[in-house]
Amino acid sequence: MSLSDYPIHRPAARFSLLSRLLHWLMAIGIIAMLFIGVGMVASVSERHQWLLQIHKPLGVALLALVCIRLGARLYKGVPALPADMPAWQRHAALASHVLLYGLMFAMPLIGWAMVSAGGYPVMVGGWQLPPIAPADAALFAWLRGAHRYLAFLLFATVLLHLAAALFHGWIRRDGVLQSMTRGR
């Protein structure tokens, strides 16, 4: 079975403008969320509450964006990887993308469930979202730990993704990085 057999890797001539915009918008949002999250857990001052008020709606926005992004990816496809790329790198690319998408869905959902289990509201633009988990202190504690450790995994995966992009752009010079920066 090859990568083109997976719907997440359906070949396309190039990344669509929508896919590229969503990629870079989400990259900025995810990096911001990681720094905001670190700032939240490192502070007990009034800054904590301010960061929390940014973190929650940004998480909901990123969840909506990843839904759109996955839909665009499945509908439009993605450019094929270079033909001379070793099989292990093709499989690593597939695994890293599956992990990234899984984490981009899991992080906001776990955060929302954690806040729900803590009995706190999730407000977005003046609207209160419904709780998606029952109020339960033990569940809150478990979800908080899961959210924290998955954030570390997300950070490591983003760094690996960045390293692979730079490898393709600066060392292999095979067009993979340019396909997301210029659409070629």
C-alpha positions as CSV (number, residue, x, y, z in Angstrom):
1,M,0.0,0.0,0.0
2,S,1.4,3.4,-0.9
3,L,0.8,6.8,0.6
4,S,-1.5,7.8,-2.3
5,D,-3.8,5.0,-1.1
6,Y,-4.6,7.1,2.0
7,P,-7.2,9.8,1.6
8,I,-5.1,12.2,3.6
9,H,-2.4,11.9,0.9
10,R,-4.6,12.1,-2.2
11,P,-2.3,13.6,-4.9
12,A,-2.9,17.2,-6.0
13,A,-0.9,19.4,-8.3
14,R,-0.2,21.8,-5.5
15,F,-1.5,23.0,-2.1
16,S,-4.5,25.3,-2.6
17,L,-4.4,28.8,-1.4
18,L,-7.0,27.9,1.3
19,S,-4.7,25.1,2.5
20,R,-1.7,27.3,2.7
21,L,-3.5,30.1,4.5
22,L,-5.0,27.6,7.0
23,H,-1.6,26.0,7.6
24,W,0.1,29.3,8.4
25,L,-2.8,30.7,10.4
26,M,-2.9,27.5,12.5
27,A,0.9,27.5,12.9
28,I,0.7,31.0,14.4
29,G,-2.3,30.0,16.6
30,I,-0.7,26.8,17.8
31,I,2.6,28.4,18.7
32,A,0.7,31.2,20.5
33,M,-1.4,28.6,22.4
34,L,1.8,26.8,23.5
35,F,3.3,30.0,24.9
36,I,0.0,31.1,26.4
37,G,-0.4,27.7,28.1
38,V,3.1,28.0,29.5
39,G,2.4,31.5,30.8
40,M,-0.9,30.3,32.4
41,V,0.6,27.5,34.4
42,A,3.6,29.7,35.4
43,S,1.4,32.4,36.9
44,V,-1.0,32.8,39.7
45,S,-1.4,36.6,39.2
46,E,-4.1,38.4,37.4
47,R,-2.2,37.6,34.2
48,H,-3.4,34.0,34.6
49,Q,-7.0,35.0,34.1
50,W,-6.2,37.2,31.2
51,L,-4.3,34.4,29.4
52,L,-7.1,32.0,30.2
53,Q,-9.6,34.3,28.5
54,I,-7.4,34.2,25.4
55,H,-6.6,30.5,25.5
56,K,-10.2,29.2,25.6
57,P,-11.6,31.0,22.5
58,L,-8.4,30.5,20.6
59,G,-8.6,26.8,21.3
60,V,-12.2,26.7,19.9
61,A,-11.1,28.7,16.9
62,L,-8.2,26.3,16.2
63,L,-10.7,23.3,16.5
64,A,-12.9,25.0,13.9
65,L,-9.9,25.7,11.6
66,V,-8.6,22.1,11.8
67,C,-12.0,20.8,10.8
68,I,-11.9,23.1,7.7
69,R,-8.3,22.2,7.1
70,L,-8.9,18.5,7.2
71,G,-12.0,18.9,4.9
72,A,-9.9,20.9,2.4
73,R,-7.1,18.3,2.5
74,L,-9.5,15.4,1.9
75,Y,-11.3,17.3,-0.8
76,K,-8.4,18.9,-2.7
77,G,-5.6,16.4,-1.8
78,V,-2.0,17.3,-1.3
79,P,1.0,17.3,-3.7
80,A,2.9,14.1,-4.1
81,L,6.1,13.7,-2.2
82,P,9.3,13.6,-4.3
83,A,9.7,10.2,-6.1
84,D,13.3,9.8,-4.9
85,M,12.3,10.2,-1.3
86,P,13.2,7.1,0.8
87,A,10.3,4.9,1.9
88,W,11.1,5.4,5.6
89,Q,10.8,9.2,5.1
90,R,7.5,8.8,3.3
91,H,6.1,6.7,6.2
92,A,7.6,9.2,8.7
93,A,5.8,12.0,6.9
94,L,2.5,10.2,7.0
95,A,2.9,9.3,10.7
96,S,3.9,12.9,11.6
97,H,0.9,14.3,9.7
98,V,-1.5,11.8,11.3
99,L,0.0,12.7,14.7
100,L,-0.3,16.4,14.1
101,Y,-3.9,16.2,13.0
102,G,-4.7,14.0,15.9
103,L,-3.2,16.4,18.3
104,M,-4.8,19.4,16.6
105,F,-8.2,17.8,17.3
106,A,-7.4,16.3,20.7
107,M,-5.9,19.3,22.4
108,P,-8.9,21.7,22.1
109,L,-11.4,18.8,22.8
110,I,-9.5,17.7,25.9
111,G,-9.2,21.3,27.0
112,W,-12.9,21.8,26.6
113,A,-13.6,18.6,28.4
114,M,-11.2,19.6,31.2
115,V,-12.9,23.0,31.7
116,S,-16.3,21.3,31.6
117,A,-15.2,18.7,34.2
118,G,-13.9,21.6,36.4
119,G,-17.4,23.2,36.2
120,Y,-16.2,26.3,34.3
121,P,-17.8,27.8,31.2
122,V,-16.2,28.1,27.8
123,M,-17.1,31.5,26.5
124,V,-16.6,32.4,22.8
125,G,-17.7,35.8,21.6
126,G,-20.3,36.2,24.4
127,W,-21.7,32.7,23.8
128,Q,-21.3,29.9,26.4
129,L,-20.5,26.6,24.8
130,P,-22.2,23.5,26.3
131,P,-20.1,21.3,28.6
132,I,-18.8,18.1,27.0
133,A,-17.9,16.3,30.2
134,P,-19.6,16.0,33.5
135,A,-18.4,18.1,36.4
136,D,-16.0,15.8,38.3
137,A,-12.8,16.7,40.1
138,A,-11.0,13.4,39.4
139,L,-11.9,13.7,35.7
140,F,-10.7,17.3,35.7
141,A,-7.4,16.3,37.2
142,W,-6.9,13.5,34.7
143,L,-7.8,15.7,31.7
144,R,-5.5,18.4,33.0
145,G,-2.6,16.0,33.1
146,A,-3.5,14.7,29.6
147,H,-3.7,18.2,28.2
148,R,-0.3,19.1,29.7
149,Y,1.5,16.0,28.4
150,L,-0.1,16.2,25.0
151,A,1.0,19.9,24.8
152,F,4.6,18.7,25.2
153,L,4.0,16.1,22.5
154,L,2.5,18.7,20.3
155,F,5.5,21.0,20.8
156,A,7.9,18.2,20.0
157,T,5.9,17.2,16.9
158,V,5.8,20.9,15.7
159,L,9.6,21.1,16.2
160,L,10.1,17.9,14.2
161,H,7.7,19.2,11.5
162,L,9.7,22.4,11.3
163,A,13.0,20.5,11.1
164,A,11.7,18.3,8.3
165,A,10.5,21.3,6.4
166,L,13.9,23.0,6.7
167,F,15.6,19.8,5.7
168,H,13.5,19.7,2.5
169,G,14.0,23.4,1.9
170,W,17.7,23.8,2.6
171,I,19.3,20.4,2.2
172,R,17.2,18.3,-0.3
173,R,15.9,21.4,-2.1
174,D,13.1,19.2,-3.5
175,G,10.2,21.6,-3.5
176,V,8.4,20.2,-0.5
177,L,8.9,23.4,1.6
178,Q,8.1,25.6,-1.4
179,S,4.8,23.7,-1.9
180,M,3.6,25.2,1.4
181,T,5.2,28.6,1.1
182,R,4.5,29.4,-2.5
183,G,2.2,26.7,-3.6
184,R,4.7,25.3,-6.2
